[in-house]
Amino acid sequence: MKQLILIGAFLVLLCKPILLLAQPEPDQKPTPEMEFQDSFYESLLQKGIENNDKAIAALEKCLKLQPENATVYSELGRNYLAQKDYKNAYDSFEKATKIDPKNRWFWVGMYDVCYETKEYKKAIDIVLKLIEFKKEYKEDLVSLYMNTQQFDKALDLINELNDNVGKSDLRENYKYQILQEPEYQSVERINLINQIKKYPKEESNYISLIAIYYKNNQDDKALEVAKSLAKEIPTSDWAQVNLFQLYLTTNDDANVVQSMNFVLASSKIDSKIKHRMLNEFLIYSKDKPQLDPDLDKAISFFRNDKEVAVAKEVGKFFHSKENWPKAIHFYEMYLINNNEDIETALLLLEAYTETAQFDVIVKKSEAWIQLFPSQPQFYYFAGLGNNQLLAFKKAKDLLETGLDFVVENPALEINFYIQLGEAFSGLGDSNKKEMYFSKAENALKQTKK
């Protein structure tokens, strides 16, 4: 605000010699030209000290003398705008443009009013006019199209500017917002295809096109683009995605691993593609024990993945193949940092059972009982393990406690009865042994009805 006052004062000082020259002789009558100059300079002085009412009054005197003076209307607009009298400000600037349409600053005044009042649709017509003076106003037009949700026009203009003056962070952010809507992706797809033809060494166009294809589950087309990228820019991270696919088909273990590790470490590649690559490597390596260390390393890249528990899912993969040692390996890897995942804990205990590691079952299940004292499955595995280790009394106590927590789970209830029968058999209590085996048999019959 101080700066405005100083500028106003400076203008007055500059005008002072002219004012002195314009002063009439004592007996000379002031001419209309002199009166105009006096009033106009008075308006500049009052505007400089932010006394807009007096500035407006002085300018109105000027208009009586020169009603077609565009500069006076523009100054009126500036004073009204300072008072937030937006209607009079806009009308004043508009009159100035009608008198002198070639003065850019009069149009800027109208734009300033529209911007402050958020009349973005109205502002578009003004900015289209301003573009005739300066092409840089196309940047403003992009924002106005975004604010008025004219995304098709915004996208066309963004692509034009990207092509002619280069990309900007703001425009790229706008473009990202627009392309969240599927209806605009086909337009952008065509644009990117044309850009690739025009600039075959520009990696970002390939990457954007690949992303669109993946987003629309057009994986084959995404792969075709990746092949083109590999051909044009062999050093590209994305080229390695394509090379990985080629090495898989040629059974080239060393290069498969090298390309995979390169991609998994890249910050440029989308996580969806990384997950797909890991799944392909998992299938590729499942019968190749020599690649086990490489699979471990690959999984380590996903340690902080919040969306997919990769080591757990790999464990499930080997579980489904009844490859118990590998399932155990990956469950244990996952549980190092996720020890309270009940589902994985139970899958691990099941895998231990398949490999007859009963001492480990007892140790692990009893530790989880301390964490989850109301989870009956852990009591069941603890009882089963102790029965196999001939610790029948301990098995009985754990199973009886755990049975109280079984609710609406007939299969688990049957397993409890069987293990309790085994425990009492080991303890030499034939009556209770027969009782629990009978309960198991009756419960089994009920499940088959």
TORZAVEX-797406 format. One record per residue (C-alpha): y, z, x; residue number from 1. Coordinates in nm, 4 decimals, padded with zeros to 6 digits. Each point is the difference from the previous one (the first is absolute). Example, Ala and Ser with C-alpha at 12.3 -4.5 7.8 and 13.67 -1.06 7.14 Angstrom:
<recs>
north	up	east	seq
-00.4500	00.7800	01.2300	1
00.3440	-00.0660	00.1370	2
</recs>
This chain:
<recs>
north	up	east	seq
00.0000	00.0000	00.0000	1
00.2284	00.0784	00.2879	2
-00.0657	-00.3426	00.1419	3
00.1250	-00.1620	-00.3212	4
00.3219	00.2000	00.0128	5
00.0598	-00.1017	00.3606	6
-00.0666	-00.3650	-00.0795	7
00.2409	00.0184	-00.2942	8
00.2680	00.1596	00.2137	9
-00.0546	-00.2571	00.2713	10
00.0442	-00.2833	-00.2496	11
00.3246	00.1544	-00.1192	12
00.1255	00.0242	00.3590	13
-00.0902	-00.3611	00.0593	14
00.1823	-00.1011	-00.3125	15
00.3108	00.2092	00.0814	16
00.1866	-00.2740	00.1908	17
-00.0665	-00.2392	-00.2875	18
00.1287	00.2600	-00.2441	19
00.3126	00.0425	00.2070	20
00.0492	-00.3730	00.0039	21
-00.0556	-00.0097	-00.3719	22
00.2644	00.2643	-00.0732	23
00.2974	-00.1592	-00.1814	24
00.3505	00.0282	00.1230	25
00.2008	00.2696	-00.1861	26
00.1518	-00.2522	-00.2374	27
-00.3070	-00.2300	-00.0146	28
-00.2208	00.0092	-00.3135	29
-00.3771	00.0369	00.0761	30
-00.1934	-00.3220	-00.0565	31
-00.3387	-00.0093	-00.1857	32
-00.1652	-00.0700	00.3366	33
00.1547	00.3155	00.1452	34
-00.1014	00.2051	-00.3023	35
-00.3558	-00.1311	00.0309	36
-00.0165	00.0894	00.3678	37
00.1376	00.3477	-00.0604	38
-00.2516	00.0701	-00.2781	39
-00.2939	-00.1451	00.1903	40
00.0707	00.2010	00.3134	41
00.0514	00.3088	-00.2143	42
-00.3487	-00.0542	-00.1438	43
-00.1463	-00.0188	00.3515	44
00.1757	00.3224	00.0948	45
-00.1224	00.1851	-00.3105	46
-00.3516	-00.1350	00.0417	47
00.0010	00.1149	00.3641	48
00.0648	00.3597	-00.1098	49
-00.2507	-00.0339	-00.2852	50
00.2600	00.0118	-00.2711	51
-00.1674	-00.2745	-00.1996	52
00.1941	00.0493	-00.3251	53
00.3319	-00.0722	00.1719	54
-00.1569	-00.2880	00.1918	55
-00.1186	-00.1536	-00.3287	56
00.3451	00.0449	-00.1554	57
00.1594	-00.1785	00.2950	58
-00.2517	-00.2853	-00.0233	59
00.0674	-00.0419	-00.3719	60
00.3678	-00.0554	00.0896	61
-00.1198	-00.2681	00.2435	62
-00.1956	-00.1731	-00.2759	63
00.3062	-00.0201	-00.2231	64
00.1700	-00.1884	00.2794	65
-00.3042	-00.2081	00.1099	66
-00.2636	00.0017	-00.2786	67
-00.2277	-00.2490	00.1828	68
-00.0170	00.1820	00.3324	69
-00.3725	00.0427	00.0821	70
00.0645	00.2502	00.2802	71
00.1781	00.2361	-00.2425	72
-00.2982	-00.0081	-00.2352	73
-00.2339	00.0694	00.2917	74
00.2114	00.3004	00.1052	75
-00.0035	00.1228	-00.3596	76
-00.3810	-00.0277	00.0067	77
-00.0179	00.2092	00.3166	78
00.2174	00.2738	-00.1498	79
-00.1916	00.0063	-00.3282	80
-00.3289	00.0130	00.1934	81
00.1278	00.2994	00.1981	82
00.0639	00.1709	-00.3362	83
-00.3492	-00.1029	-00.1242	84
00.1689	-00.1948	-00.2799	85
-00.2714	-00.2620	00.0252	86
00.0949	-00.2201	-00.2952	87
00.3588	-00.0532	00.1112	88
-00.1156	-00.0378	00.3602	89
-00.2477	-00.2744	-00.0913	90
00.2495	-00.1769	-00.2280	91
00.2625	00.0035	00.2739	92
-00.2333	-00.1456	00.2640	93
-00.1240	-00.2588	-00.2499	94
00.3593	-00.1155	-00.0711	95
00.0558	-00.0307	00.3752	96
-00.3081	-00.2250	00.0367	97
00.1163	-00.2222	-00.2863	98
00.3348	-00.0510	00.1680	99
-00.1442	-00.0454	00.3489	100
-00.3803	-00.0550	-00.0120	101
-00.0146	-00.0860	00.3718	102
00.0889	00.3501	00.1157	103
-00.3277	00.1758	00.0828	104
00.1465	00.3510	-00.0125	105
00.0914	-00.0298	-00.3674	106
-00.3686	-00.0673	-00.0769	107
-00.0967	00.2894	00.2265	108
00.2179	00.2247	-00.2164	109
-00.1926	-00.1004	-00.3130	110
-00.3275	00.0592	00.1865	111
00.1153	00.3454	00.1104	112
00.0680	00.0968	-00.3626	113
-00.3407	-00.1247	-00.1182	114
-00.1753	00.1800	00.2837	115
00.1680	00.3322	-00.0757	116
-00.0778	-00.0315	-00.3721	117
-00.3569	-00.1194	00.0733	118
00.0529	-00.3170	-00.2034	119
-00.2432	-00.1873	00.2205	120
-00.0619	-00.2946	-00.2344	121
00.3727	-00.0634	-00.0194	122
00.0243	00.0319	00.3767	123
-00.2539	-00.2785	00.0566	124
00.2359	-00.2734	-00.1232	125
00.2746	00.1343	00.2234	126
-00.2252	00.0134	00.3068	127
-00.1164	-00.3563	-00.0655	128
00.3676	-00.0948	00.0245	129
00.0456	00.2092	00.3167	130
-00.2933	-00.1808	00.1628	131
00.2171	-00.3130	-00.0081	132
00.2352	00.1834	00.2386	133
-00.2609	00.1824	00.2141	134
-00.3763	-00.0552	00.0062	135
-00.0485	00.3641	00.1041	136
00.0497	00.1022	-00.3634	137
-00.3532	-00.1233	-00.0657	138
-00.1149	00.3385	00.1311	139
00.1967	00.1659	-00.2812	140
-00.1519	-00.2440	-00.2463	141
-00.3536	00.1089	00.0973	142
00.0875	00.3615	-00.0800	143
00.1596	-00.1002	-00.3293	144
-00.3098	-00.1946	-00.1015	145
-00.2116	00.3060	00.0826	146
00.2299	00.2302	-00.1999	147
-00.0211	-00.2337	-00.2996	148
-00.3779	-00.0445	00.0434	149
00.0274	-00.3750	00.0502	150
-00.2859	00.0176	00.2476	151
-00.0840	-00.3702	-00.0021	152
00.3543	-00.0895	00.1093	153
00.0031	00.2868	00.2500	154
-00.3276	-00.1167	00.1556	155
00.1196	-00.3599	00.0313	156
00.3234	00.1131	00.1643	157
-00.1796	00.2435	00.2335	158
-00.2289	-00.2798	00.1184	159
00.2984	-00.2306	00.0481	160
00.1873	00.2595	00.2075	161
-00.3116	00.0906	00.1997	162
-00.0398	-00.3648	00.0872	163
00.3664	-00.0648	00.0836	164
00.1323	00.3234	00.1533	165
-00.3147	00.2026	00.0748	166
-00.1538	00.3031	-00.1636	167
00.1702	00.3337	-00.0651	168
-00.1465	00.3425	-00.0790	169
00.1828	00.0171	-00.3333	170
-00.1246	-00.3398	-00.1147	171
-00.3540	00.0743	00.1153	172
00.0093	00.3233	-00.1997	173
00.1183	-00.1905	-00.3080	174
-00.2740	-00.2566	00.0530	175
-00.2645	00.2711	00.0226	176
00.1197	00.1439	-00.3325	177
-00.0122	-00.3401	-00.1690	178
-00.3481	-00.0854	00.1264	179
-00.1475	00.3121	-00.1575	180
00.0152	-00.2060	-00.3189	181
-00.2914	-00.2514	-00.0075	182
00.2060	-00.2612	-00.1873	183
00.2181	-00.0595	00.3071	184
-00.2831	-00.0182	00.2523	185
-00.0871	-00.3621	-00.0761	186
00.3583	-00.1037	00.0760	187
-00.0092	00.1918	00.3253	188
-00.3434	-00.1393	00.0845	189
00.1347	-00.3564	-00.0237	190
00.3033	00.0978	00.2055	191
-00.2172	00.1540	00.2726	192
-00.2277	-00.3028	00.0160	193
00.3054	-00.2189	00.0509	194
00.1410	00.2394	00.2591	195
-00.3264	-00.0102	00.1958	196
00.0103	-00.3791	00.0029	197
00.3611	00.0094	00.1141	198
-00.0330	00.2861	00.2523	199
-00.3666	00.0121	00.1100	200
00.0727	00.2548	00.2754	201
00.1631	00.2587	-00.2316	202
-00.2688	00.2681	-00.0381	203
00.1696	00.1968	-00.2806	204
-00.0469	-00.2847	-00.2488	205
-00.3758	-00.0057	00.0561	206
-00.0182	00.3779	-00.0366	207
00.1976	-00.0015	-00.3260	208
-00.2196	-00.2765	-00.1431	209
-00.3189	00.1810	00.1025	210
00.1314	00.3161	-00.1701	211
00.0623	-00.1876	-00.3261	212
-00.3498	-00.1482	00.0028	213
-00.1612	00.3375	00.0713	214
00.2067	00.1669	-00.2709	215
-00.1361	-00.2549	-00.2477	216
-00.3589	00.0332	00.1293	217
00.0060	-00.3540	00.1395	218
-00.1751	00.1030	00.3199	219
-00.1288	-00.3491	00.0851	220
00.3516	-00.1433	-00.0081	221
00.1259	00.2906	00.2093	222
-00.2672	-00.0803	00.2583	223
00.1053	-00.3664	00.0065	224
00.3568	00.1062	00.0776	225
-00.1296	00.2329	00.2727	226
-00.1870	-00.2953	00.1546	227
00.3195	-00.2045	00.0039	228
00.1809	00.2917	00.1611	229
-00.2690	00.0355	00.2665	230
00.0363	-00.3684	00.0816	231
00.3811	00.0064	00.0230	232
00.0478	00.3491	00.1513	233
-00.3228	00.1112	00.1763	234
00.1640	00.3205	00.1283	235
00.0810	00.1235	-00.3519	236
-00.1568	00.3245	-00.1276	237
-00.0851	-00.1869	-00.3159	238
-00.1731	-00.2700	00.1981	239
-00.2457	00.2675	00.1131	240
-00.0970	00.0588	-00.3641	241
-00.1174	-00.3581	-00.0165	242
-00.1679	00.0110	00.3415	243
-00.1919	00.3096	-00.1084	244
-00.1467	-00.2030	-00.2868	245
-00.0990	-00.2796	00.2368	246
-00.1654	00.2382	00.2469	247
-00.2034	00.1554	-00.2819	248
-00.1463	-00.3390	-00.0875	249
-00.0868	-00.0725	00.3642	250
-00.1541	00.3462	00.0493	251
00.2312	00.0680	00.2963	252
-00.0162	00.3798	00.0233	253
00.2484	00.0478	00.2812	254
00.2723	-00.2128	-00.1563	255
-00.0663	00.1380	-00.3490	256
00.0708	00.3487	00.1331	257
00.3003	-00.1144	00.2036	258
00.1665	-00.1777	-00.2941	259
-00.0754	00.2867	-00.2374	260
00.1476	00.2638	00.2295	261
00.3084	-00.2170	00.0554	262
00.0590	-00.0327	-00.3747	263
-00.0755	00.3632	-00.0851	264
00.2575	00.1132	00.2555	265
00.2653	-00.2402	-00.1315	266
00.2847	00.1348	-00.2130	267
00.0636	-00.3493	-00.1395	268
-00.3296	-00.0340	-00.1884	269
-00.0344	00.1345	-00.3548	270
-00.2450	00.2901	-00.0450	271
-00.1894	-00.1927	-00.2682	272
-00.0906	-00.2646	00.2571	273
-00.0991	00.2672	00.2515	274
-00.2336	00.1601	-00.2545	275
-00.1566	-00.3346	-00.0763	276
-00.0498	-00.0657	00.3719	277
-00.1679	00.3382	00.0476	278
-00.2354	-00.0669	-00.2927	279
-00.0968	-00.3346	00.1505	280
-00.0616	00.1622	00.3383	281
-00.2053	00.2743	-00.1662	282
-00.2345	-00.2575	-00.1539	283
-00.0038	-00.2004	00.3224	284
-00.0885	00.3007	00.2183	285
-00.2411	00.1912	-00.2256	286
-00.3068	-00.1300	00.1853	287
00.1657	-00.0021	00.3403	288
-00.0178	00.3525	00.1450	289
00.1794	-00.1221	00.3130	290
00.3151	-00.0316	-00.2158	291
-00.0120	00.3605	-00.1291	292
00.2694	00.1216	00.2453	293
00.2232	-00.2893	-00.1082	294
-00.0453	00.0936	-00.3674	295
00.0992	00.3583	00.0840	296
00.3117	-00.1253	00.1748	297
00.0864	-00.2270	-00.2915	298
-00.0266	00.2880	-00.2454	299
00.2276	00.2108	00.2188	300
00.2862	-00.2421	-00.0785	301
-00.0188	00.1179	-00.3629	302
00.0037	00.3726	00.0756	303
00.3386	00.0492	-00.1722	304
-00.0659	-00.2390	-00.2882	305
00.1073	00.1781	-00.3196	306
-00.1445	-00.2591	-00.2383	307
-00.3595	-00.0448	00.1202	308
-00.2286	00.2562	00.1674	309
-00.1444	-00.2601	00.2357	310
-00.2570	00.2085	00.1906	311
-00.1283	00.1414	-00.3298	312
-00.0344	-00.3475	-00.1538	313
-00.1826	-00.1258	00.3079	314
-00.2338	00.3002	-00.0310	315
-00.0660	-00.0977	-00.3629	316
-00.0749	-00.3556	00.1111	317
-00.2723	00.1181	00.2373	318
-00.1163	00.2536	-00.2603	319
-00.0634	-00.2843	-00.2454	320
-00.2013	-00.1767	00.2697	321
-00.1964	00.3231	00.0629	322
00.1144	-00.0070	00.3586	323
00.0183	00.3776	00.0112	324
00.0982	00.0544	00.3669	325
00.3035	-00.2293	-00.0338	326
00.0937	00.1456	-00.3380	327
-00.0096	00.3481	00.1532	328
00.2073	-00.1145	00.2966	329
00.2849	-00.1321	-00.2141	330
-00.0084	00.2855	-00.2532	331
00.0310	00.2451	00.2871	332
00.2840	-00.2051	00.1493	333
00.1871	00.0123	-00.3307	334
-00.0611	00.3710	-00.0622	335
00.1538	00.1006	00.3321	336
00.3425	-00.0264	-00.1645	337
-00.1109	00.0227	-00.3649	338
-00.2423	00.2910	-00.0096	339
00.0846	00.0860	-00.3622	340
-00.1112	-00.3362	-00.1429	341
-00.2877	00.1174	-00.2214	342
-00.1343	-00.3486	-00.0765	343
-00.0356	-00.0885	00.3692	344
-00.1498	00.3400	00.0792	345
-00.2733	-00.0505	-00.2626	346
-00.0692	-00.3551	00.1199	347
-00.0374	00.1337	00.3538	348
-00.2424	00.2737	-00.1126	349
-00.2027	-00.2631	-00.1828	350
-00.0153	-00.2110	00.3169	351
-00.1067	00.3067	00.2024	352
-00.2771	00.0585	-00.2549	353
-00.1261	-00.3569	00.0453	354
-00.0208	00.0604	00.3753	355
-00.1575	00.3493	-00.0427	356
00.2808	00.1793	00.1875	357
-00.0552	00.3224	-00.1941	358
00.1523	00.2366	00.2545	359
00.3237	-00.2067	-00.0143	360
-00.0160	-00.0040	-00.3811	361
-00.0167	00.3800	-00.0101	362
00.2862	00.0447	00.2439	363
00.2280	-00.2558	-00.1672	364
-00.0719	00.0897	-00.3627	365
00.0482	00.3730	00.0584	366
00.3368	-00.0734	00.1652	367
00.1060	-00.2056	-00.3036	368
-00.1125	00.2796	-00.2324	369
00.2656	00.2168	00.1664	370
00.2605	-00.2675	-00.0787	371
-00.1263	-00.0825	-00.3498	372
-00.1852	00.3047	-00.1366	373
-00.0356	-00.1473	-00.3513	374
-00.1439	-00.3403	00.0993	375
-00.3729	00.0134	-00.0900	376
-00.1005	-00.3051	00.2092	377
00.0643	00.1870	00.3250	378
-00.2281	00.2861	-00.1136	379
-00.2678	-00.2560	-00.0850	380
00.0072	-00.1599	00.3467	381
00.0116	00.3438	00.1655	382
-00.3048	00.1047	-00.2030	383
-00.1855	-00.3231	00.0778	384
00.0703	00.0347	00.3730	385
-00.1108	00.3618	00.0139	386
-00.3190	-00.0812	-00.1919	387
-00.0841	-00.2667	00.2577	388
00.0686	00.2498	00.2794	389
-00.2296	00.2498	-00.1791	390
00.2902	00.2426	-00.0618	391
-00.1178	00.0480	-00.3593	392
00.1842	00.3258	-00.0789	393
00.3315	-00.1446	00.1103	394
-00.0728	-00.3211	-00.1909	395
-00.0804	00.1979	-00.3186	396
00.3238	00.2019	00.0196	397
00.2172	-00.3087	00.0549	398
-00.1710	-00.1996	-00.2769	399
00.0233	00.2794	-00.2558	400
00.3711	00.0401	00.0742	401
00.0669	-00.3724	-00.0147	402
-00.1925	-00.0527	-00.3246	403
00.2607	00.2087	-00.1833	404
00.2619	-00.2646	00.0842	405
-00.1952	-00.2983	-00.1345	406
00.1686	-00.1316	-00.3153	407
-00.1124	-00.3085	-00.1958	408
-00.1809	-00.1553	00.2950	409
-00.3692	-00.0341	-00.0999	410
-00.1068	-00.1811	00.3174	411
00.1464	00.2681	00.2265	412
-00.1474	00.2740	-00.2209	413
-00.3488	-00.1544	00.0363	414
00.0386	-00.0105	00.3795	415
00.0985	00.3671	00.0016	416
-00.3125	00.0914	-00.1988	417
-00.2218	-00.1949	00.2406	418
00.1488	00.1658	00.3070	419
-00.0210	00.3454	-00.1637	420
-00.3682	-00.0720	-00.0731	421
-00.0486	-00.0876	00.3668	422
00.1800	00.3172	00.1116	423
-00.2098	00.2302	-00.2213	424
-00.3142	-00.1862	00.1093	425
00.0882	00.0786	00.3593	426
00.0638	00.3641	-00.0957	427
-00.3429	00.0201	-00.1701	428
00.1406	00.0595	-00.3503	429
-00.2247	-00.2375	-00.1985	430
00.1366	00.1060	-00.3413	431
00.3578	-00.0932	00.0824	432
-00.1157	-00.3073	00.1841	433
-00.1752	-00.1266	-00.3152	434
00.2942	00.1059	-00.2174	435
00.2519	-00.2118	00.1974	436
-00.2319	-00.2984	00.0322	437
-00.0536	00.0138	-00.3784	438
00.3774	00.0163	-00.0527	439
00.0394	-00.3053	00.2204	440
-00.2678	-00.1859	-00.1933	441
00.1494	00.0880	-00.3406	442
00.3512	-00.0920	00.1114	443
-00.1318	-00.3326	00.1287	444
-00.1590	-00.0720	-00.3382	445
00.3302	00.0780	-00.1716	446
00.1836	-00.2534	00.2153	447
-00.2487	-00.2723	-00.1016	448
00.0493	00.0493	-00.3747	449
</recs>
